[in-house]
């Protein structure tokens, strides 16, 4: 059950790695991203402003106009940078197609790289927080199934775990396509991710099972595309405590003949304490992992739900 995790490849706003590329010549270093997550990641830094030809330092910019199609304007000189950044962006997107990215981390509030609630200024001079950065919009439209997040939202432990889980799933998906792009490869991928999927969406669990079961005679690439188009959005749904308890109870069922009365009581008490918010998810998961080893349960030993990302990241340690 000890897994070796391949490094994932992530696009990232360059300033988050400590590079002084912002308009004021400063950076926005995020030490978790650089030093902790960075141990398991190969970053592909991108700075839309500098890469499209703007200097450091430079005039501050903001989004203006229609939130669905805003303009990127310099604040004082009123220079429209929109086409300049979009022309660069189209070329950069073609380059990133060959990078096999597993996800992207954007800089929050940025008029070029913000994903959510970016200020868009109206004629009145007042902003509405309804925008998406010019580059962020281009990227997500080109790669709609890639996991994406903002660095600010990754301070939330639930959102952090969800994003990091998804990027490792994407890495395993790419590995499957590269090394075993067969019907058998898809069956193995699905089998090992069953309980991980169930923890997010019972509907996706059912729908994906039907796709795998019914792929005989179908074009494999079409099946793979259909599968991924359901899988990745489903994983964005929060794996709640209730859903996690359901998964763990399913797993417990594999040991109904092996567990002693005392072990059954211990498992029941542990799940109850987790359900009531007294202990973190890592506790019942560790207990299940112990039973997997003790009783030699091969099916559960292969389930990524029990070890979806490096333990060193401690993503399941929050209550």
N, C-alpha and C positions, 0 to 999 in steps of 0.2 A: 504493500500500500504506500510505500515511499515513492513519490513521483518526482521525476526530474522535469522541471519546467523550462521550456525553451524561452529565450527572451522574446518579448513581444516588441513590435515596431510601432511607435506612436509618433504622429505629427504633434508638434507643440509650438505654442507661441514662444519665440526666442527669448523674450524678456523674462519668462518664468524660470529659465535656467541660469539667470544671473547676468546675462549679457546686456550692456548699457545701450540699448537700441531705442528706447522710448523717446518721445518728442522732446523731453527735457534732459536727455542724455543720461537718464537713470535706468534702473532695471526694476523688476518686480519678482525677485528671486523667491521661489517656493521651495523651501528646504525638504519638505516631504517628497515632492516630485523629483528633485535632483538627487537627494541622498538616500532616501528610503525606497521609493518605488523605482528609482533609477538603477538600483542594483539588478532589477529584473527586466529592464527596458532598454531598447536602442531607440534613442530619440532622433527624429528628423526635424530640426528647428526651422521655423518659418516666421519671417517678419514681413508682412505685406507692405508696410510703409517703406522700409529700407530697400527691400528687394525690388519694389516698383520704381525706385530711383530717387526717393526723398532723402534729404540729408539728416544728420544728427548733429546738433539738435534741429528742430523744425517747428514750424507754427502748429499750434494745436488745431485739431479738426473735430468736426461733429457731423452727425446725420441730420438732414433737414428734409421736410416735405412729407410725402405720403409714406407711412410706415411700411407699406407693402413694396414700395419701390423708391426708397429715399436717395438723396444725393449726398455725396461725401464732400463737405465744404470746409475750407480753412476758415477759422473763426474771424480773423481780423481783415485779411486781404480779400476774402470772399472768392478764393480760387476753387473751382470745381475739379476735384481729384477723381471723380467717379470713373470716367472712361480710362484714365491712366491706370487705376488699380485693377479694373476689370480686364484690360488688355493683358497686363502682367499675369493676372489670375488664371486666364485661359491657358497660357503657356505653362504655368506652374502646375495646374491640374494634370496636364498631359505628362509632366515629369513624375508627379506623384503616383500615376497609374502603375508605374514600374517599381514602386517602392514596397508593394505588398504591405501597406499599413494595416494595423489591427485596430486602430482608433486614432483619436485626435483630442488634445486638450487645448482649449481656447482661453484667451484672456478675457475675463468678464468686463463688461461695461465699455469695451473698446468699440469705436465706430467701424473698425474694420474686422475685428475678431470676436466681438461679443456674440454669444448665442441667444441669450434670453434678456428681455426687458431692457434693451439698449435705448438710451434716450434719443428721441427723434424730435427736433425742434420745429415748431409750427410758426406760421407768419406772425402770430401774436408774441413770439419770443419765448413762449412757454413750451417745455418738452412734454412728450408723452412717452412712457416707458413701454413701448410696443415694438421696438425695432430689433433687427438682426444685423450684425455687422456685414459689410459688403463682402469680404472674403469668407466669412463664416457661412453666409448664405450660398455662395458659389460652391463651397466645398460640400456642404450637406446635400445640395441638389445633385451634385455629381456622384457622391458616394452615400446614398440614402440609408444603407444598411450598416455602415460602419458605426461602432460606438463612439459617441462624442460627448464631451462635458466641458464645463468651465472650471477653472481652478478654484474659484470661490465656493462653488457647490460641493467640491470634493472635501471640504472641511466637515461636511455632514457625514457621519459614519455610515448611515444607510445608503446614501447616494455613492459614497466612496466604494463600499463593498460591491454595490450593483455594477458600477462602471468597470471596476477591476475584474470582476467575474466575467463580464462580457468580453473584455479584450483578450482574456485567456481562452475563452470559448472560440473567438475568432481566430486566434493563433492555431488552435487545434484543428479548426475547420480548414484553414489554409494548408496545414501539414497533411491532412487527409487528402485534399485535392492534389497536392504535389507528389505524395508517396503511394496513395492507394485510391485513386479516383475510379472506383468500381462500385457496382451495386453492393458487394460485400463490404467495401469500405464505408459506405453510407450506413449500412445496417449496423456495423460495429460502432460508428460514431453515435448513432441514435441510441443504441443499447446502453452505452456507457454514460450518456447524458440524460437518460429517462427521468431519474429522480430530480436532477437539477432543473429540468424543464417543468416537472410537476410542481416544484416549489414556487414557480412563478405563475403558471397558468394551466389549469386542468384541461381547458379547451384546446390550447396549443399541444398539450401532451397527447390528446386524442387525435387531433388533426394530423400531427406529424407522424403518429403511429400508422394512420391510414395511408399516408403518402408512401411510407416505407413498405408497408404490406402490399400496396397496389402498384408497385413500380415495374413489375414484370411486363415486358413488351413496350415500355415507354422509352423515349429518348432520355438517356441518363442526365445530360446537361440540363434538360428542362426540369427533370425531377429535382436535381440539386438546387436549381434556381428557385423553384417553388418551395422547397424545404427551407432554404435560408431566408426567404421572404417572410415566412411565418416565424421561424426561430428567433431572429434577432429582435423584432419588435416585441415578441412575447417576453424576452428576457429583460426588457426595460420595465416591465411590471414588477412592482415591489414584492419580494418574497416575504410575506408577513409572518408573524409568529404563528398564527393559526395554520397557515399553509405549511410551515416548517414542521410543526407538530404532526400534521397529517403524514408528511413524508417519513418522519422518524418512526411513527407508528407502523407504517407500511414495512419499513426495514426491520423493526422489532419482530414483525410477524414471521420473518425467516428463521427466527430462533425459538419459536414457541415450543418445540420439542426438546431443545437443548438447555434452555435457561432453567436454573433452579428457582424455587419459590422465592428465595431471597434476592436473586438477580432480577426477577420480574418485578418485585417490589421496589428495588433500587431504581430500575428503569422508569417505572410509573411515577415514583416520587421526583425523579430528575426532570421528567417531561412536565410534570405539574409545576415545579419550581420555575422552569423556563417559561411556561405559558403565563405564569403570574408576574413575570418580569424580574424575578429575584436573581437569576443567573443568566449568563450569556449563552448564545447558541453553541459556542465551542465546547461546553460541558456535556450536553447530551450527544453531540457528534463524536466527541472523544470516547464516550462510553460505548456507542455503537461500533466505533472503530476497534475498541478493545474486544468486543464480542466477535467481530469479524475475524480477528486474529486467533482468538481463543478457540473458536469453533470451526475455523477454516471455511468460511462462506465465500466461494469464488465469485459469485455474481455481484455481491455487494462490494467485494474488494476492488472491482473494476469501476465502481460508480464514482464519477467525478464529483457528485454532490458532497461526498465525504472529504474531498481534498481539492477544491476547485481552483485554488490559488495558493501561492507560497505561504506557509504558516508564519513565516517571519514577519509578514505584513500585519498579522494580528487583526484581521478584518472581522472576525466573528467574536471578538472579545468584549464587545460593548453590550451591555444589558438594555 
